[in-house]
Amino acid sequence: MRRQLLFGAELKALTHLFCRLVEEPLQRQIEEMTVVQCWIIAFLYDNRERDIFQRDLETAFHIRRSTVTGILQGMERRGLIRREVVEHDARLKKLVLTDMAYGVHNEIEARVLQVENRAMDGIREEEMAFFIDILERMKKNLTE
């Protein structure tokens, strides 16, 4: 039991440290920029060829509707995204990156890669693949 308690604490500490190392330099550019906003920008960028809606973010990041709503409202206020009506259904609003978000995307990506590379120093590629596999299985266990 003690090992399981340590796992949760270690995972939380690692996540907090990762987020802090990514967020701090980015906040100098965009006030209150968070890692979750960075991930959303990356997700929208990677999926820019298709329509992405709020529910897609809820599913992809395993976060509640109310949480995503608040994050997206903040991103809209900061000029990072806009919501556009979908031609076939006026009730649906797709999420679109603004020019500002495209402008910071490369910096976000570079910062995340820098932190990831630093975190993985001394860790072999096959060890990292095994670790990612374990995390994905744990996430699946918790979402089923």
ROBAKOL-632834 format. One line per 2 residues: number of its first residue (from 0); their letters; for each residue x, y, z of C-alpha. Coordinates in steps of 0.1 Angstrom, whole numbers, plus 2048, in hexadecimal, padded with zeros to 3 digits. Layout:
BEGIN
NUM) a) X Y Z; ...
***
This chain:
BEGIN
0) mr) 800 800 800; 81C 818 808
2) rq) 82B 814 7E5; 809 81E 7D6
4) ll) 807 83D 7EB; 82A 846 7E1
6) fg) 822 841 7BC; 805 85A 7BD
8) ae) 81B 874 7D0; 838 86F 7B8
10) lk) 822 872 799; 812 892 7A7
12) al) 835 8A0 7AF; 842 898 78D
14) th) 823 8A8 77C; 826 8C7 791
16) lf) 84B 8CB 78A; 846 8C5 764
18) cr) 82A 8DE 763; 83E 8F8 776
20) lv) 85C 8F4 75F; 847 8F8 740
22) ee) 830 914 74D; 848 92C 75C
24) pl) 85A 937 73C; 839 938 728
26) qr) 828 94E 742; 840 96A 739
28) qi) 830 96A 716; 80C 963 71E
30) ee) 7FF 96C 740; 7F1 94E 753
32) mt) 7FB 935 738; 7F7 912 746
34) vv) 804 8F0 73B; 7E0 8E5 735
36) qc) 7DC 902 71D; 7FD 8F8 70C
38) wi) 7F0 8D4 708; 7CF 8E1 6F9
40) ia) 7E2 8F7 6E1; 7F7 8D9 6D7
42) fl) 7D9 8C3 6D3; 7C7 8DD 6BE
44) yd) 7E6 8E2 6A9; 7EB 8BD 6A4
46) nr) 7C6 8B9 69A; 7C3 8DA 686
48) er) 7B7 8C7 667; 797 8BC 678
50) di) 77C 8CC 68D; 783 8CA 6B2
52) fq) 768 8D1 6CC; 768 8D5 6F2
54) rd) 75D 8B1 6F7; 77C 8A5 6E4
56) le) 792 8B6 6FE; 77E 8A7 71A
58) ta) 784 885 70C; 7A8 88A 702
60) fh) 7B3 899 724; 79A 887 73B
62) ir) 78E 8A7 74A; 76A 8B2 753
64) rs) 755 8C8 73D; 754 8E4 756
66) tv) 77B 8E3 759; 77F 8E4 733
68) tg) 765 901 731; 77A 916 749
70) il) 79A 90E 738; 78C 917 716
72) qg) 77C 937 723; 79E 942 730
74) me) 7AF 939 70F; 795 94D 6FC
76) rr) 79A 96C 713; 7C0 969 70C
78) gl) 7BB 967 6E7; 7C8 944 6E3
80) ir) 7A9 934 6D4; 787 93D 6C5
82) re) 767 929 6C1; 759 927 69F
84) vv) 736 91B 695; 736 8FB 681
86) eh) 724 8FF 660; 70F 8DF 663
88) da) 703 8E6 687; 702 909 695
90) rl) 701 8FB 6B9; 724 8ED 6B5
92) kk) 742 903 6B9; 764 8F6 6AE
94) lv) 783 901 6BF; 79C 914 6A9
96) lt) 7BF 921 6B2; 7C5 946 6AD
98) dm) 7E4 954 69C; 7F1 95C 6BF
100) ay) 7EE 937 6C9; 800 92C 6A9
102) gv) 81B 945 6B1; 822 936 6D3
104) hn) 81D 912 6C9; 841 90C 6BE
106) ei) 84E 91C 6DF; 837 906 6F3
108) ea) 842 8E7 6E0; 867 8F0 6E4
110) rv) 862 8F6 70A; 850 8D5 70F
112) lq) 86A 8C2 6FC; 886 8D3 710
114) ve) 876 8C9 731; 86E 8A5 724
116) nr) 892 8A0 718; 89F 8AD 73A
118) am) 887 896 74D; 892 878 737
120) dg) 8B7 87D 73B; 8C7 85B 743
122) ir) 8A7 848 73B; 8A9 830 71E
124) ee) 890 831 702; 882 80E 70A
126) em) 87E 818 72F; 86A 837 725
128) af) 854 822 70D; 84D 80A 72A
130) fi) 845 826 741; 82D 836 728
132) di) 81D 814 723; 817 810 748
134) le) 809 833 74B; 7F1 82D 72E
136) rm) 7E5 80C 73E; 7E0 81E 75F
138) kk) 7CC 839 74E; 7B7 81F 73C
140) nl) 7B1 80D 75D; 7A5 82D 76D
142) te) 78E 838 751; 77C 817 74A
***
